[in-house]
Amino acid sequence: MRGERGAMMWKPLDERVECTLCAHRCHIQSGAYGICRVRRNVNGELHTLIYGLVSARNVDPIEKKPLYHFYPATMSYSLGTVGCNFRCAHCQNYEISQATIEDIHLVEISPERAVSEALSMGCASISWTYNEPTIWFEYTYDSAKLAKAHGLATVYVTNGYITEEALTEISSYLDAFRVDIKGRENVYRKLCKARLEPVLASTKLAFDMGMHVEVVNLIIPGYNDSEEDIEWLCRWVLDNLSADVPVHFTRFYPHYRLNHVEPTPVLTLERAYEIARRMGVHYPYIGNVVGHPYENTYCPVCGTVLIERKGLYANLKLEKPECPSCGNPVPIVGLEEGS
């Protein structure tokens, strides 16, 4: 079968198998599928069904991920497949994340072809995005290993539900971990059919392993928009990661099963930004509000504009990772490599 091969990250349990790839740790009967619907028990062995199968392929500005401190103003070769281990009621890519292999057109792109195309298109990185990359583990692992050998940076745009075992396995080949922290436990239970703790654990592990981490918090009115919600997230980042980790507060728009919820007021996003700055987060951002000054990167010491943004366009006002006005070190990956 096209795209099918033996999977990594599992162990046998009599006639069942336990998938150890994500925090659901599915126990899968013979012939059955995991929650992601792309991993199947075939006669007591776990198989992936989506190796090399691509639903979406684009060359995106890295700012679209969003990654603001990782090779800014460069392009990223971006790939997605099908399926997800979450059931987010507000998913913006539900056409592929909640689809099955039979539902949509998928093309085959080998790791070798992906890396070759990324290089020929002048990209600085490869991103696995659009749907959850963890469930595409075998393909992203092989591709990341090859990409690193050819000088490309590698990016997971992820919900963070990967296990410690799987993240450790790929850690040598993964540079950036752009993670959604969607809110507190009630948000994960109500909107995603998942749990918060594994997301926090993997995010801290990625940071401790030396990956570049940026956090995105989509603020949904009535779910995670209180001052207590924002303060909780900021405190967690400060206590477990670093004041220098970028935190993106992004605007929700009605979509999928939350199309009855109003868009996030800009004032709510501005309040989140100001709370983050007050609490000591050095690099908060507002997202999905094109042209807002809180899209820009400012020196946390002297306030100089370091990167000016308008949507996906970034104008760099520094040539190395330090403020040109006061010399304060600025944690931006890639500037010394000539971004």
Sequence and secondary structure as in RCSB ss.txt:
>XXXX:A:sequence
MRGERGAMMWKPLDERVECTLCAHRCHIQSGAYGICRVRRNVNGELHTLIYGLVSARNVDPIEKKPLYHFYPATM
SYSLGTVGCNFRCAHCQNYEISQATIEDIHLVEISPERAVSEALSMGCASISWTYNEPTIWFEYTYDSAKLAKAH
GLATVYVTNGYITEEALTEISSYLDAFRVDIKGRENVYRKLCKARLEPVLASTKLAFDMGMHVEVVNLIIPGYND
SEEDIEWLCRWVLDNLSADVPVHFTRFYPHYRLNHVEPTPVLTLERAYEIARRMGVHYPYIGNVVGHPYENTYCP
VCGTVLIERKGLYANLKLEKPECPSCGNPVPIVGLEEGS
>XXXX:A:secstr
 TT EE SSEEEETTEEEE SBTT  EE TT B TTSSEEEETTEEEES TTEESEEEEEEGGGTT SSBSTT E
EEEEE S  S   TT TTHHHHT  TTTS  EE  HHHHHHHHHHTT SEEEE SS GGGGHHHHHHHHHHHHHT
T EEEEEE S B HHHHHHHGGG  EEEEE   SHHHIIIIISS SHHHHHHHHHHHHTT EEEEEEEE TTTS 
SHHHHHHHHHHHHHHS TTS EEEEE    GGGTTS    HHHHHHHHHHHHHHT S EEEESSTT GGGSEE T
TT  EEEEEETTEEEE  SSSB TTT  B   BTGGGT 
